[in-house]
Structure formats: structure tokens, C-alpha cells
Amino acid sequence: MVELTKAEEQMMHLLWKLGEGTVQDVMASIKEDKRHSRTTVSTIIRMLEEKGAVGHKAAESRGYIYYPILQKKEYSHNQLKDFIKRHFDNSFSSLACFF
């Protein structure tokens, strides 16, 4: 399972929403109050690529178009399983009783 930092997870949510895009596309989709520099966005995307969560292809102009390899449904499922394992002794019924 791919472990993502909070910043990486936020970047993945943007890529899942976009489907694919350049660093500039990702930057444009970030809310005004959460703006990051181009270098920061590029670095996070490269780290995601190293983890196998993101791939790239050449853009028509210079640069790359990035796309998610890690699917949101798969990631969410693994996060939920890990949460239940850590907090509810791997028992879904314990989770249900909690609510």
C-alpha cells in the first residue's frame, strides 16, 4: 500500500479531480488561500511519481502531463482498512458499535 503524506494526499485529490494535467493545471486548481509555488507543486508530484502513485507523458509543449496511477477508490479502501485495523482492532463490528 502506498503511504502518502498530507500534502501528497491533497495533491492526489487534485489530480483525481482533474484526471490529468500539467503542474500549471494543478496550480490553477488549488484554492487561493492554499497557493503553493510551482517548485513545491512540482516536487510533490515528483515524490508521488517516485512512490508509483502518479505517471507522466510528454506534453505537446514543454513539460509533462501528469495522471494518477493510484486510483482514489483503491486508496480510500486501503485507508479505511488501515483505520479500522489501528483503532478498532481490525473489527468492523467494533467500528459500527462506535457509531
MDTraj code that builds the backbone (N, CA, C; nanometers):
import mdtraj as md
import numpy as np

residues = "MET VAL GLU LEU THR LYS ALA GLU GLU GLN MET MET HIS LEU LEU TRP LYS LEU GLY GLU GLY THR VAL GLN ASP VAL MET ALA SER ILE LYS GLU ASP LYS ARG HIS SER ARG THR THR VAL SER THR ILE ILE ARG MET LEU GLU GLU LYS GLY ALA VAL GLY HIS LYS ALA ALA GLU SER ARG GLY TYR ILE TYR TYR PRO ILE LEU GLN LYS LYS GLU TYR SER HIS ASN GLN LEU LYS ASP PHE ILE LYS ARG HIS PHE ASP ASN SER PHE SER SER LEU ALA CYS PHE PHE".split()
xyz = np.array([
    [0.0842, -0.1183, 0.0000],
    [0.0000, 0.0000, 0.0000],
    [0.0889, 0.1249, 0.0000],
    [0.0524, 0.2232, -0.0773],
    [0.1268, 0.3478, -0.0872],
    [0.0919, 0.4359, 0.0327],
    [0.1934, 0.4812, 0.1044],
    [0.1740, 0.5733, 0.2161],
    [0.1945, 0.7160, 0.1647],
    [0.0969, 0.8020, 0.1867],
    [0.1059, 0.9398, 0.1402],
    [0.1068, 1.0362, 0.2577],
    [0.1867, 1.1413, 0.2449],
    [0.1824, 1.2491, 0.3433],
    [0.0557, 1.3303, 0.3188],
    [0.0260, 1.4204, 0.4102],
    [-0.0935, 1.5046, 0.3945],
    [-0.0850, 1.5872, 0.2655],
    [0.0310, 1.6447, 0.2395],
    [0.0487, 1.7264, 0.1185],
    [0.0342, 1.6415, -0.0078],
    [0.0901, 1.5200, -0.0044],
    [0.0791, 1.4307, -0.1197],
    [-0.0661, 1.3898, -0.1417],
    [-0.1362, 1.3611, -0.0332],
    [-0.2771, 1.3229, -0.0453],
    [-0.3595, 1.4376, -0.1042],
    [-0.3328, 1.5592, -0.0610],
    [-0.4035, 1.6750, -0.1166],
    [-0.3756, 1.6897, -0.2655],
    [-0.2517, 1.6662, -0.3056],
    [-0.2152, 1.6751, -0.4469],
    [-0.2853, 1.5653, -0.5262],
    [-0.2946, 1.4449, -0.4687],
    [-0.3641, 1.3348, -0.5352],
    [-0.5115, 1.3692, -0.5556],
    [-0.5741, 1.4316, -0.4566],
    [-0.7148, 1.4699, -0.4713],
    [-0.7327, 1.5659, -0.5892],
    [-0.6378, 1.6559, -0.6071],
    [-0.6441, 1.7479, -0.7212],
    [-0.6280, 1.6723, -0.8531],
    [-0.5334, 1.5796, -0.8577],
    [-0.5130, 1.5017, -0.9803],
    [-0.6316, 1.4096, -1.0088],
    [-0.6913, 1.3508, -0.9042],
    [-0.8103, 1.2678, -0.9252],
    [-0.9237, 1.3518, -0.9831],
    [-0.9356, 1.4744, -0.9348],
    [-1.0411, 1.5635, -0.9839],
    [-1.0135, 1.6065, -1.1284],
    [-0.8883, 1.6387, -1.1576],
    [-0.8520, 1.6828, -1.2930],
    [-0.8494, 1.5672, -1.3934],
    [-0.8141, 1.4495, -1.3469],
    [-0.7950, 1.3366, -1.4377],
    [-0.6511, 1.3314, -1.4859],
    [-0.6028, 1.4409, -1.5375],
    [-0.4630, 1.4587, -1.5767],
    [-0.4383, 1.6069, -1.5950],
    [-0.3122, 1.6471, -1.5860],
    [-0.2810, 1.7881, -1.6056],
    [-0.1344, 1.8181, -1.5835],
    [-0.0960, 1.9348, -1.6265],
    [0.0403, 1.9839, -1.6080],
    [0.0526, 2.0418, -1.4668],
    [0.1740, 2.0742, -1.4279],
    [0.1948, 2.1396, -1.2985],
    [0.1131, 2.2684, -1.2940],
    [0.1099, 2.3406, -1.4040],
    [0.0327, 2.4657, -1.4107],
    [-0.1165, 2.4396, -1.3908],
    [-0.1697, 2.3318, -1.4486],
    [-0.3106, 2.2958, -1.4298],
    [-0.3403, 2.2671, -1.2832],
    [-0.2496, 2.1943, -1.2199],
    [-0.2669, 2.1622, -1.0777],
    [-0.2640, 2.2900, -0.9953],
    [-0.1691, 2.3768, -1.0243],
    [-0.1590, 2.5035, -0.9512],
    [-0.2862, 2.5864, -0.9662],
    [-0.3446, 2.5861, -1.0851],
    [-0.4662, 2.6639, -1.1095],
    [-0.5860, 2.6078, -1.0330],
    [-0.5827, 2.4787, -1.0000],
    [-0.6958, 2.4185, -0.9306],
    [-0.6861, 2.4297, -0.7788],
    [-0.5737, 2.4803, -0.7288],
    [-0.5561, 2.4986, -0.5841],
    [-0.6275, 2.6268, -0.5425],
    [-0.6993, 2.6197, -0.4314],
    [-0.7721, 2.7361, -0.3810],
    [-0.6751, 2.8502, -0.3523],
    [-0.7251, 2.9714, -0.3672],
    [-0.6421, 3.0914, -0.3488],
    [-0.5675, 3.0928, -0.2157],
    [-0.6326, 3.0516, -0.1067],
    [-0.5700, 3.0588, 0.0250],
    [-0.4694, 2.9472, 0.0507],
    [-0.4576, 2.8532, -0.0421],
    [-0.3662, 2.7404, -0.0246],
    [-0.2605, 2.7373, -0.1352],
    [-0.2315, 2.8489, -0.1977],
    [-0.1370, 2.8527, -0.3103],
    [0.0010, 2.8022, -0.2696],
    [0.0594, 2.7256, -0.3570],
    [0.1963, 2.6770, -0.3410],
    [0.2772, 2.7274, -0.4600],
    [0.4074, 2.7352, -0.4413],
    [0.4924, 2.7749, -0.5527],
    [0.4976, 2.6611, -0.6546],
    [0.5351, 2.6957, -0.7741],
    [0.5492, 2.5956, -0.8812],
    [0.6499, 2.4885, -0.8398],
    [0.7575, 2.5299, -0.7738],
    [0.8592, 2.4361, -0.7289],
    [0.8016, 2.3362, -0.6291],
    [0.7209, 2.3838, -0.5352],
    [0.6606, 2.2968, -0.4341],
    [0.5681, 2.1953, -0.4995],
    [0.4811, 2.2421, -0.5877],
    [0.3874, 2.1529, -0.6570],
    [0.4647, 2.0496, -0.7388],
    [0.5642, 2.0937, -0.8112],
    [0.6460, 2.0045, -0.8935],
    [0.7170, 1.8998, -0.8069],
    [0.7705, 1.9415, -0.6939],
    [0.8402, 1.8499, -0.6037],
    [0.7454, 1.7438, -0.5485],
    [0.6272, 1.7849, -0.5049],
    [0.5296, 1.6898, -0.4508],
    [0.4873, 1.5896, -0.5586],
    [0.4653, 1.6385, -0.6788],
    [0.4266, 1.5489, -0.7887],
    [0.5393, 1.4508, -0.8192],
    [0.6640, 1.4959, -0.8191],
    [0.7776, 1.4065, -0.8421],
    [0.7871, 1.3002, -0.7323],
    [0.7607, 1.3385, -0.6073],
    [0.7630, 1.2422, -0.4971],
    [0.6516, 1.1392, -0.5151],
    [0.5348, 1.1835, -0.5614],
    [0.4247, 1.0908, -0.5887],
    [0.4617, 0.9956, -0.7016],
    [0.5335, 1.0474, -0.7990],
    [0.5768, 0.9646, -0.9113],
    [0.6760, 0.8575, -0.8637],
    [0.7674, 0.8958, -0.7747],
    [0.8637, 0.8006, -0.7195],
    [0.7942, 0.6897, -0.6401],
    [0.6816, 0.7228, -0.5774],
    [0.6054, 0.6248, -0.4991],
    [0.5148, 0.5386, -0.5875],
    [0.5073, 0.5716, -0.7160],
    [0.4242, 0.4942, -0.8077],
    [0.2778, 0.5345, -0.8073],
    [0.2457, 0.6487, -0.7483],
    [0.1078, 0.6949, -0.7415],
    [0.0695, 0.7795, -0.8627],
    [0.1690, 0.8345, -0.9309],
    [0.1465, 0.9251, -1.0444],
    [0.2394, 0.8853, -1.1584],
    [0.1909, 0.8997, -1.2814],
    [0.2717, 0.8791, -1.4002],
    [0.2739, 1.0069, -1.4823],
    [0.3527, 1.0091, -1.5874],
    [0.3547, 1.1268, -1.6748],
    [0.3738, 1.0854, -1.8197],
    [0.3339, 1.1771, -1.9068],
    [0.3594, 1.1644, -2.0500],
    [0.4012, 1.3019, -2.0997],
    [0.4687, 1.3047, -2.2111],
    [0.5167, 1.4320, -2.2653],
    [0.3991, 1.5176, -2.3108],
    [0.4074, 1.6449, -2.2812],
    [0.3063, 1.7406, -2.3269],
    [0.3441, 1.7875, -2.4671],
    [0.2479, 1.8435, -2.5398],
    [0.2771, 1.8962, -2.6739],
    [0.3779, 2.0101, -2.6656],
    [0.3608, 2.0958, -2.5660],
    [0.4619, 2.1985, -2.5412],
    [0.5651, 2.1367, -2.4466],
    [0.6523, 2.2166, -2.3908],
    [0.7494, 2.1565, -2.2993],
    [0.6819, 2.1163, -2.1693],
    [0.7441, 2.0255, -2.1007],
    [0.6906, 1.9788, -1.9741],
    [0.6179, 1.8460, -1.9884],
    [0.5465, 1.8105, -1.8834],
    [0.4784, 1.6819, -1.8786],
    [0.3327, 1.6987, -1.8371],
    [0.2541, 1.6004, -1.8742],
    [0.1169, 1.5893, -1.8275],
    [0.1165, 1.4737, -1.7280],
    [0.0717, 1.5021, -1.6070],
    [0.0706, 1.4022, -1.5007],
    [-0.0691, 1.3438, -1.4862],
    [-0.0743, 1.2169, -1.4476],
    [-0.2022, 1.1490, -1.4296],
    [-0.1901, 1.0505, -1.3131],
    [-0.3000, 1.0270, -1.2417],
    [-0.2939, 0.9344, -1.1287],
    [-0.2860, 0.7890, -1.1756],
    [-0.1967, 0.7139, -1.1167],
    [-0.1910, 0.5690, -1.1350],
    [-0.2685, 0.5042, -1.0200],
    [-0.2467, 0.5578, -0.9002],
    [-0.3196, 0.5111, -0.7829],
    [-0.4632, 0.5603, -0.7939],
    [-0.5575, 0.4682, -0.7916],
    [-0.6982, 0.5042, -0.8051],
    [-0.7552, 0.5475, -0.6698],
    [-0.8424, 0.6473, -0.6720],
    [-0.8998, 0.7018, -0.5498],
    [-0.9745, 0.5947, -0.4705],
    [-1.0514, 0.5111, -0.5381],
    [-1.1288, 0.4074, -0.4701],
    [-1.0359, 0.3099, -0.3974],
    [-0.9287, 0.2688, -0.4639],
    [-0.8316, 0.1768, -0.4030],
    [-0.7658, 0.2410, -0.2813],
    [-0.7240, 0.3679, -0.2946],
    [-0.6584, 0.4384, -0.1847],
    [-0.7534, 0.4549, -0.0666],
    [-0.8766, 0.4961, -0.0932],
    [-0.9752, 0.5156, 0.0137],
    [-1.0045, 0.3846, 0.0856],
    [-1.0180, 0.2780, 0.0097],
    [-1.0439, 0.1461, 0.0683],
    [-0.9301, 0.1056, 0.1625],
    [-0.8066, 0.1232, 0.1174],
    [-0.6910, 0.0883, 0.1999],
    [-0.6801, 0.1763, 0.3232],
    [-0.7137, 0.3038, 0.3097],
    [-0.7111, 0.3942, 0.4248],
    [-0.8139, 0.3520, 0.5290],
    [-0.9338, 0.3145, 0.4833],
    [-1.0386, 0.2713, 0.5757],
    [-0.9976, 0.1416, 0.6455],
    [-0.9443, 0.0462, 0.5703],
    [-0.8989, -0.0792, 0.6305],
    [-0.7911, -0.0536, 0.7355],
    [-0.6974, 0.0348, 0.7055],
    [-0.5902, 0.0671, 0.7989],
    [-0.6458, 0.1361, 0.9242],
    [-0.7424, 0.2247, 0.9053],
    [-0.8059, 0.2949, 1.0178],
    [-0.8743, 0.1954, 1.1116],
    [-0.9501, 0.1018, 1.0553],
    [-1.0201, 0.0014, 1.1354],
    [-0.9192, -0.0880, 1.2079],
    [-0.8125, -0.1222, 1.1389],
    [-0.7092, -0.2068, 1.1991],
    [-0.6432, -0.1361, 1.3179],
    [-0.6084, -0.0085, 1.2990],
    [-0.5366, 0.0647, 1.4032],
    [-0.6248, 0.1037, 1.5212],
    [-0.7494, 0.1426, 1.4952],
    [-0.8333, 0.1999, 1.6005],
    [-0.9397, 0.1055, 1.6555],
    [-0.9716, 0.0001, 1.5828],
    [-1.0806, -0.0886, 1.6245],
    [-1.0398, -0.2352, 1.6219],
    [-0.9098, -0.2611, 1.6389],
    [-0.8583, -0.3970, 1.6477],
    [-0.9035, -0.4835, 1.5304],
    [-0.9073, -0.4215, 1.4139],
    [-0.9435, -0.4892, 1.2884],
    [-1.0859, -0.5465, 1.2903],
    [-1.1735, -0.4836, 1.3676],
    [-1.3117, -0.5327, 1.3814],
    [-1.4112, -0.4307, 1.3274],
    [-1.4754, -0.4653, 1.2157],
    [-1.5763, -0.3759, 1.1590],
    [-1.6945, -0.3603, 1.2540],
    [-1.7308, -0.4657, 1.3268],
    [-1.8438, -0.4567, 1.4199],
    [-1.8121, -0.3593, 1.5335],
    [-1.6856, -0.3534, 1.5764],
    [-1.6461, -0.2546, 1.6781],
    [-1.6609, -0.1122, 1.6242],
    [-1.6268, -0.0939, 1.4975],
    [-1.6444, 0.0358, 1.4334],
    [-1.7918, 0.0732, 1.4293],
    [-1.8769, -0.0228, 1.3889],
    [-2.0215, 0.0021, 1.3802],
    [-2.0784, 0.0349, 1.5177],
    [-2.0339, -0.0365, 1.6209],
    [-2.0827, -0.0093, 1.7577],
    [-2.0405, 0.1292, 1.8041],
    [-1.9230, 0.1730, 1.7609],
    [-1.8747, 0.3054, 1.7988],
    [-1.9699, 0.4147, 1.7509],
    [-2.0229, 0.3955, 1.6319],
    [-2.1152, 0.4949, 1.5758],
    [-2.2549, 0.4719, 1.6272],
])
top = md.Topology()
chain = top.add_chain()
for i, resn in enumerate(residues, 1):
    res = top.add_residue(resn, chain, resSeq=i)
    for name in ("N", "CA", "C"):
        top.add_atom(name, md.element.get_by_symbol(name[0]), res)
traj = md.Trajectory(xyz[None], top)
